[in-house]
C-alpha cells in the first residue's frame, strides 16, 4: 500500500461523484487515514464513514482561517500528524468577462485561490515539525488554455493563481522536504460537469480529446495518489496534466 500509516486531509470531498471523494477512497485503499473536509458536516461524516471507520469527516469553510486551524488541530490531536493535503475545494461560474461582478470575483477567488493558501498555511508548520509532507493543489486546464470550457475568466485566473502559488510554495518549502505539486484536470465527468453538457456539446468536446473520452474522477485520484506517495519523492513544483491530451504543450 502506497500510503500506509499516512494521514491525508482532502478538502471539498463530500460530493458523491466528485474528484475529492474519489481521491479519499483511493487514498484509503492505499492505507491512508483520511480526513474529509466539506461545508456540510453531515455529508463529510457520511463520506468518511463510507470509506471506513477509521476516517474522519469535518465541517470546514476553506475561506475561514479560524475554522481551518480548528480542524487541523483536531486532526493532529486525533492522528498525531498530517502527511498529505489535497487542496480540492473549488467552485466555478460560467459567465463572460463583462458579466463578472465584484461579488462573483471575490467568491471565486476566495474559495479556489485563497482557500488553497489558507489550508496550506495551516498544515505546513506541522509538516515542518514532522520532517516533510506532500501538498497537492487542484488547478485546471482552464488556467492553461484561457478558459473556453465551463468556468468564466475569473475562474481561469484563480486556477492560474493556484499554479503560481504551488510553484512558489514548492521553492520555499523544498528545504523542509515538503513537496508541493499541482494537478490540472481537463474535462472530468462529475456532478458539476454532468449537468452542464448537452449530448451535442459533449460529443464535440470528446472529438477534441485524443484519448476519445471524458476523464473520470478516478483518473484524477490516481494522479493525486502518485503525487502523494513516495513514487514522486523527487518531484516538486510540478504541474501534472490529467486531460486525455485535450491540451498538449
C-alpha positions as CSV (number, residue, x, y, z in Angstrom):
1,X,0.0,0.0,0.0
2,X,1.5,3.3,-1.1
3,X,0.1,5.4,1.8
4,X,0.3,3.1,4.7
5,X,0.2,5.0,8.0
6,X,-0.1,8.3,6.3
7,X,-2.7,10.9,7.3
8,X,-4.3,12.8,4.5
9,X,-6.6,15.9,4.5
10,X,-8.8,16.4,1.5
11,X,-10.9,19.5,1.1
12,X,-14.3,19.6,-0.7
13,X,-14.5,15.8,-0.7
14,X,-18.1,15.0,0.4
15,X,-19.7,15.1,-3.1
16,X,-20.5,11.6,-4.0
17,X,-19.3,11.7,-7.6
18,X,-16.6,14.4,-7.2
19,X,-12.8,14.3,-7.5
20,X,-12.4,14.8,-3.8
21,X,-14.5,11.7,-2.9
22,X,-12.7,9.5,-5.4
23,X,-9.4,10.7,-4.0
24,X,-10.4,9.9,-0.5
25,X,-11.5,6.4,-1.5
26,X,-8.3,5.8,-3.4
27,X,-6.1,7.0,-0.5
28,X,-8.0,4.9,2.0
29,X,-7.5,1.8,-0.3
30,X,-3.8,2.5,-0.1
31,X,-3.6,2.6,3.7
32,X,-4.1,6.3,4.5
33,X,-6.3,7.6,7.3
34,X,-8.4,10.2,5.5
35,X,-9.9,13.4,6.8
36,X,-12.7,14.8,4.6
37,X,-13.4,18.5,4.9
38,X,-16.5,20.0,3.5
39,X,-19.1,22.7,4.2
40,X,-21.7,20.2,5.1
41,X,-20.7,18.4,8.3
42,X,-23.2,15.6,7.9
43,X,-22.1,14.9,4.3
44,X,-18.5,15.0,5.3
45,X,-19.1,12.5,8.2
46,X,-21.1,10.2,5.9
47,X,-18.5,10.3,3.2
48,X,-15.8,9.4,5.8
49,X,-17.8,6.6,7.2
50,X,-18.4,5.1,3.8
51,X,-14.7,4.6,3.2
52,X,-14.0,3.1,6.6
53,X,-14.5,3.5,10.4
54,X,-11.0,5.0,11.0
55,X,-11.6,8.1,8.8
56,X,-12.9,11.5,9.9
57,X,-15.3,14.0,8.4
58,X,-15.3,17.6,9.5
59,X,-17.2,20.8,8.5
60,X,-14.8,23.5,7.3
61,X,-15.2,26.6,5.1
62,X,-11.8,26.9,3.4
63,X,-12.1,30.7,3.4
64,X,-12.3,30.8,7.2
65,X,-8.8,30.8,8.8
66,X,-10.2,30.1,12.3
67,X,-12.3,27.1,11.2
68,X,-9.4,25.7,9.3
69,X,-7.0,25.9,12.2
70,X,-9.5,24.3,14.5
71,X,-9.9,21.4,12.0
72,X,-6.1,20.9,11.6
73,X,-5.6,21.0,15.3
74,X,-8.3,18.3,15.7
75,X,-6.6,16.2,13.0
76,X,-3.3,16.4,14.8
77,X,-4.8,15.7,18.2
78,X,-6.6,12.6,16.7
79,X,-4.0,11.1,14.4
80,X,-0.8,12.8,15.6
81,X,0.3,14.1,12.2
82,X,-0.6,15.4,8.7
83,X,1.3,13.9,5.8
84,X,-0.8,14.9,2.9
85,X,-3.0,17.8,2.0
86,X,-5.2,17.8,-1.2
87,X,-6.5,21.3,-1.9
88,X,-9.5,20.1,-3.9
89,X,-12.3,22.5,-2.7
90,X,-13.4,24.8,-5.6
91,X,-16.3,26.5,-7.2
92,X,-16.9,27.7,-10.8
93,X,-19.2,30.1,-12.6
94,X,-19.9,30.0,-16.3
95,X,-20.0,33.8,-17.1
96,X,-18.2,36.1,-19.5
97,X,-15.8,38.9,-18.7
98,X,-18.3,41.7,-18.7
99,X,-20.8,39.8,-16.6
100,X,-18.4,39.3,-13.6
101,X,-19.5,41.3,-10.6
102,X,-17.2,42.2,-7.7
103,X,-19.1,39.6,-5.5
104,X,-18.6,37.0,-8.2
105,X,-14.9,37.7,-8.5
106,X,-14.4,37.6,-4.7
107,X,-16.3,34.4,-4.2
108,X,-14.5,32.5,-7.0
109,X,-11.1,33.8,-5.9
110,X,-11.7,33.2,-2.2
111,X,-12.6,29.5,-2.5
112,X,-10.3,28.5,-5.3
113,X,-7.1,30.5,-4.5
114,X,-7.3,32.0,-1.0
115,X,-8.7,28.7,0.3
116,X,-5.6,26.9,-1.1
117,X,-3.3,29.3,0.6
118,X,-5.1,29.2,3.9
119,X,-5.2,25.4,4.1
120,X,-1.5,25.2,3.1
121,X,-0.6,27.7,5.8
122,X,-2.4,25.6,8.4
123,X,-0.7,22.3,7.7
124,X,2.9,23.5,6.8
125,X,4.0,24.1,10.4
126,X,3.0,20.5,11.3
127,X,4.7,19.1,8.2
128,X,7.9,21.0,9.0
129,X,7.9,19.5,12.5
130,X,7.5,16.0,11.1
131,X,10.3,16.5,8.6
132,X,8.2,16.6,5.4
133,X,4.9,16.2,3.6
134,X,3.1,16.4,0.3
135,X,0.7,19.2,-0.7
136,X,-1.4,18.7,-3.9
137,X,-3.2,21.7,-5.4
138,X,-6.1,21.3,-7.8
139,X,-5.8,23.7,-10.7
140,X,-7.5,23.3,-14.1
141,X,-6.7,23.0,-17.8
142,X,-8.8,26.2,-17.9
143,X,-5.9,28.0,-16.3
144,X,-3.6,26.8,-19.1
145,X,-5.7,27.4,-22.2
146,X,-7.6,30.5,-21.1
147,X,-10.9,29.0,-20.2
148,X,-13.2,28.0,-23.0
149,X,-14.9,25.1,-21.2
150,X,-17.3,26.0,-18.3
151,X,-15.7,28.4,-15.9
152,X,-15.5,32.2,-16.5
153,X,-12.4,34.2,-16.8
154,X,-12.2,34.8,-13.1
155,X,-12.2,31.0,-12.6
156,X,-9.3,30.7,-15.1
157,X,-7.5,33.5,-13.2
158,X,-8.0,31.8,-9.8
159,X,-6.8,28.5,-11.1
160,X,-3.8,30.1,-12.8
161,X,-3.1,31.7,-9.4
162,X,-3.1,28.2,-7.9
163,X,-0.3,27.2,-10.3
164,X,1.8,30.2,-9.3
165,X,1.2,29.6,-5.6
166,X,2.1,26.0,-6.0
167,X,5.4,26.7,-7.6
168,X,6.3,29.4,-5.0
169,X,5.5,27.2,-2.1
170,X,7.5,24.3,-3.7
171,X,10.5,26.5,-3.9
172,X,10.1,27.9,-0.4
173,X,9.5,24.7,1.4
174,X,11.6,22.2,-0.5
175,X,14.4,22.5,2.1
176,X,11.9,21.3,4.7
177,X,11.1,18.3,2.5
178,X,7.6,19.5,1.8
179,X,6.7,18.8,-1.8
180,X,4.1,21.0,-3.4
181,X,2.6,20.0,-6.8
182,X,-0.4,20.8,-8.9
183,X,-2.9,18.8,-10.9
184,X,-4.6,20.3,-13.9
185,X,-7.6,18.2,-14.8
186,X,-9.3,18.6,-18.1
187,X,-13.0,17.9,-18.6
188,X,-13.8,15.4,-15.8
189,X,-17.3,13.8,-15.5
190,X,-18.5,14.8,-12.1
191,X,-21.8,16.1,-10.6
192,X,-20.9,19.6,-11.6
193,X,-20.0,19.0,-15.2
194,X,-22.6,16.3,-15.8
195,X,-25.5,18.8,-15.7
196,X,-23.8,21.3,-17.9
197,X,-23.4,19.3,-21.1
198,X,-25.9,18.6,-23.7
199,X,-25.2,15.4,-25.8
200,X,-24.2,17.5,-28.8
201,X,-21.7,19.6,-26.9
202,X,-20.4,16.5,-25.1
203,X,-19.6,14.8,-28.5
204,X,-17.9,18.0,-29.8
205,X,-15.7,18.2,-26.8
206,X,-14.8,14.5,-26.9
207,X,-13.8,14.9,-30.6
208,X,-11.1,17.3,-29.4
209,X,-9.6,14.8,-26.9
210,X,-7.0,12.4,-28.3
211,X,-7.9,9.6,-25.9
212,X,-11.5,9.9,-27.0
213,X,-13.3,10.2,-23.7
214,X,-14.1,12.4,-20.8
215,X,-12.0,11.9,-17.7
216,X,-13.3,10.2,-14.6
217,X,-12.8,11.3,-11.0
218,X,-10.8,8.2,-10.6
219,X,-8.3,9.3,-13.2
220,X,-7.6,12.4,-11.2
221,X,-7.5,10.4,-7.9
222,X,-4.8,8.1,-9.3
223,X,-2.7,11.1,-10.3
224,X,-3.1,12.5,-6.8
225,X,-2.1,9.2,-5.4
226,X,1.2,9.3,-7.4
227,X,1.9,12.9,-6.1
228,X,1.0,12.0,-2.5
229,X,3.2,8.8,-2.4
230,X,6.9,8.2,-2.4
231,X,6.7,7.3,-6.0
232,X,7.1,11.0,-6.7
233,X,9.6,11.7,-4.0
234,X,11.9,13.8,-6.3
235,X,9.0,15.8,-7.8
236,X,8.1,19.3,-6.5
237,X,6.7,22.4,-8.3
238,X,5.4,20.1,-11.0
239,X,2.1,20.6,-12.9
240,X,0.7,17.3,-13.9
241,X,-1.9,17.3,-16.7
242,X,-4.8,14.9,-16.5
243,X,-6.7,15.9,-19.6
244,X,-6.6,13.0,-22.1
245,X,-4.5,15.1,-24.4
246,X,-7.0,17.9,-24.6
247,X,-4.1,20.3,-24.1
248,X,-0.6,19.1,-25.2
249,X,2.2,21.7,-24.6
